[in-house]
Amino acid sequence: MKVHVDEEICAGFRVCLGILPELFELHDDGYAVVMRAEVPPELEDLVMRAVSQCPSNAISVCDAD
């Protein structure tokens, strides 16, 4: 699984950081960015939680292949 944050949609609510600080961080402009696109299997459930709880729907996932 790969995760992506659309910087044009992200409004900097930081919900993803609260759920998964190991994977998301804030850009200097205050928007979330992904520190590594490939999601380890043990973090997939938390990534899906971040996707579902993102207020601006800026986070998306796709298959790693």
Secondary structure, DSSP 8 states (H G I E B T S, - for coil): -EEEE-TTT-----HHHHH-TTTEEE-TTS-EEES-SB--GGGHHHHHHHHHH-TT--EEEE---
